[in-house]
């Protein structure tokens, strides 16, 4: 769950860096602002891949995913914000 939260945190940071309001995100995604706030701010979020993809498209960013063998003790997802 920690990895998913890192990804959501990175998307929230990207949103802020791009100066896009949560209201704008909600409108572009066809959702209510409160649901976007919960998605990006809650430690309980568990978004679907479709929701993450929609959010990436709304923000105009892409996520690169590379599958490789993990090192011992390495987290399954590592998030880096390159904006």
Backbone bond lengths (Angstrom), bond angles and torsions (degrees), N, CA, C in turn:
res aa  C-N    CA-C-N  psi(-1)  N-CA   C-N-CA  omega(-1)  CA-C   N-CA-C  phi
1 X - - - 1.446 - - 1.533 110.65 -
2 X 1.309 117.42 -30.52 1.465 121.13 -179.41 1.527 111.08 -59.89
3 X 1.317 116.97 -40.06 1.458 120.80 -179.55 1.521 111.61 -63.75
4 X 1.324 116.65 -41.67 1.457 120.94 178.97 1.524 110.47 -62.67
5 X 1.322 116.38 -39.84 1.462 120.39 179.06 1.518 110.88 -66.47
6 X 1.333 117.39 -36.56 1.470 120.86 176.19 1.527 110.40 -62.02
7 X 1.323 116.60 -42.07 1.455 120.74 179.29 1.529 110.59 -63.70
8 X 1.319 117.33 -46.38 1.464 120.64 178.97 1.524 111.14 -63.21
9 X 1.323 116.74 -38.60 1.468 120.64 178.15 1.534 109.77 -63.69
10 X 1.334 117.25 -41.79 1.461 120.90 178.69 1.523 111.07 -64.14
11 X 1.329 117.27 -38.47 1.460 120.50 178.13 1.525 110.93 -67.98
12 X 1.310 117.77 -37.85 1.466 121.42 176.81 1.529 110.25 -65.34
13 X 1.330 117.09 -41.26 1.462 120.48 177.29 1.527 110.58 -64.33
14 X 1.323 116.96 -40.46 1.461 120.78 177.70 1.526 110.12 -62.15
15 X 1.321 116.78 -42.86 1.464 120.92 178.44 1.526 110.83 -57.01
16 X 1.329 115.75 -45.26 1.464 120.47 -179.73 1.531 111.02 -65.78
17 X 1.327 117.04 -43.38 1.463 121.25 -179.52 1.527 111.40 -63.11
18 X 1.320 115.83 -32.09 1.463 120.97 -179.28 1.529 112.18 -87.35
19 X 1.331 116.48 -0.36 1.469 122.74 178.49 1.528 111.93 57.76
20 X 1.324 115.39 44.65 1.464 121.99 176.79 1.527 106.85 -110.11
21 X 1.306 117.03 124.84 1.461 120.21 -178.34 1.526 110.53 -76.45
22 X 1.321 115.21 159.46 1.460 119.74 175.30 1.524 110.03 -62.59
23 X 1.319 116.98 -33.42 1.473 121.42 176.63 1.526 110.35 -61.52
24 X 1.333 117.27 -43.17 1.467 121.05 178.19 1.531 110.92 -64.41
25 X 1.326 116.44 -42.60 1.464 120.55 178.05 1.525 109.52 -59.30
26 X 1.324 116.18 -47.62 1.463 121.14 -178.83 1.525 111.29 -59.84
27 X 1.331 116.50 -45.68 1.455 120.60 -179.63 1.519 110.88 -61.90
28 X 1.319 116.85 -46.04 1.467 121.05 -178.75 1.524 112.15 -65.81
29 X 1.345 116.41 -29.64 1.464 120.38 -179.73 1.532 112.13 -91.51
30 X 1.341 116.61 -5.68 1.458 119.90 -178.96 1.519 112.54 71.07
31 X 1.321 115.42 35.12 1.472 121.28 -178.41 1.516 109.76 -127.10
32 X 1.317 115.38 169.92 1.453 120.06 175.86 1.522 109.44 -83.56
33 X 1.337 115.85 147.93 1.462 120.71 -178.72 1.519 111.44 -57.25
34 X 1.331 117.21 -38.00 1.468 120.36 -178.67 1.526 111.57 -60.02
35 X 1.330 117.41 -36.06 1.475 119.28 179.63 1.523 110.67 -70.21
36 X 1.329 117.14 -34.52 1.469 120.82 177.62 1.524 109.87 -69.81
37 X 1.329 116.66 -40.40 1.466 120.61 177.23 1.519 110.20 -59.83
38 X 1.329 117.39 -45.87 1.480 121.16 178.35 1.524 110.58 -62.25
39 X 1.326 116.14 -42.72 1.460 121.02 -178.70 1.525 111.35 -59.98
40 X 1.336 116.47 -45.94 1.459 120.90 -173.31 1.521 113.92 -88.90
41 X 1.319 117.79 -16.24 1.463 120.31 -173.21 1.515 114.42 -114.78
42 X 1.299 116.78 -20.31 1.458 120.35 -174.27 1.517 111.52 -84.53
43 X 1.301 116.40 140.45 1.458 121.55 173.56 1.512 111.64 -78.98
44 X 1.327 116.25 0.32 1.465 122.12 -177.42 1.528 113.01 -106.31
45 X 1.328 117.79 3.53 1.465 120.86 -176.81 1.509 111.29 -65.36
46 X 1.316 115.27 142.69 1.460 121.88 175.38 1.528 107.37 -143.02
47 X 1.344 116.80 70.22 1.468 119.94 -173.63 1.523 112.28 -70.87
48 X 1.326 114.45 152.69 1.459 120.32 174.93 1.525 108.84 -77.37
49 X 1.310 116.52 165.32 1.456 121.30 175.76 1.527 109.78 -61.83
50 X 1.313 117.13 -36.65 1.464 121.45 178.10 1.532 110.95 -61.87
51 X 1.328 116.58 -43.16 1.469 120.17 178.56 1.518 110.82 -64.01
52 X 1.322 117.11 -43.83 1.472 120.64 178.24 1.527 110.89 -62.13
53 X 1.322 116.69 -41.36 1.459 121.08 178.67 1.527 110.61 -63.73
54 X 1.329 116.99 -44.39 1.468 120.90 177.38 1.524 110.63 -59.73
55 X 1.321 116.76 -42.96 1.461 121.14 -179.38 1.532 110.69 -64.59
56 X 1.326 117.23 -42.52 1.464 121.08 176.88 1.528 110.78 -59.59
57 X 1.328 116.76 -43.83 1.462 120.78 -179.32 1.528 111.06 -65.57
58 X 1.320 117.58 -42.66 1.461 121.68 179.42 1.526 110.74 -61.92
59 X 1.322 116.73 -38.64 1.465 120.79 -179.91 1.526 112.44 -80.00
60 X 1.325 116.79 -13.61 1.465 120.22 -179.04 1.516 112.42 71.02
61 X 1.324 116.06 32.94 1.463 121.12 178.66 1.526 108.72 -123.52
62 X 1.309 115.60 166.04 1.457 121.07 177.89 1.520 109.13 -125.78
63 X 1.302 115.91 155.18 1.466 121.58 175.50 1.526 107.20 -116.11
64 X 1.311 116.74 125.79 1.459 121.50 176.64 1.520 108.50 -92.56
65 X 1.309 115.98 129.87 1.459 120.78 179.75 1.515 107.94 -119.45
66 X 1.319 115.99 123.78 1.456 122.20 178.95 1.526 108.22 -120.90
67 X 1.310 116.25 124.15 1.458 120.25 176.46 1.522 108.51 -94.04
68 X 1.320 115.89 130.36 1.461 121.69 178.98 1.525 107.44 -154.62
69 X 1.292 115.76 167.47 1.466 119.29 176.39 1.524 108.49 -69.01
70 X 1.310 115.49 138.92 1.460 119.35 -178.82 1.527 111.02 -89.07
71 X 1.312 113.99 151.76 1.457 120.26 173.49 1.527 107.78 -79.96
72 X 1.280 116.84 155.27 1.457 121.06 -179.40 1.534 110.17 -57.94
73 X 1.324 115.64 128.29 1.456 121.38 178.13 1.522 114.31 81.82
74 X 1.312 117.96 -0.37 1.462 122.10 -178.47 1.530 110.61 -77.09
75 X 1.331 116.51 140.06 1.461 121.19 177.85 1.525 109.57 -65.42
76 X 1.351 117.31 149.12 1.459 119.55 -177.75 1.529 114.12 -68.70
77 X 1.323 117.27 -23.23 1.462 121.87 178.37 1.516 108.59 -131.77
78 X 1.324 115.51 130.99 1.464 121.08 175.63 1.517 107.55 -119.41
79 X 1.317 116.60 124.89 1.452 122.02 -175.96 1.513 109.84 -107.42
80 X 1.329 116.55 129.15 1.461 123.21 176.52 1.519 107.75 -129.30
81 X 1.313 117.17 127.93 1.455 121.61 178.00 1.523 108.40 -94.81
82 X 1.323 116.81 113.65 1.467 121.34 -177.08 1.528 112.55 -103.89
83 X 1.329 117.48 17.46 1.466 119.44 179.83 1.510 110.62 -77.70
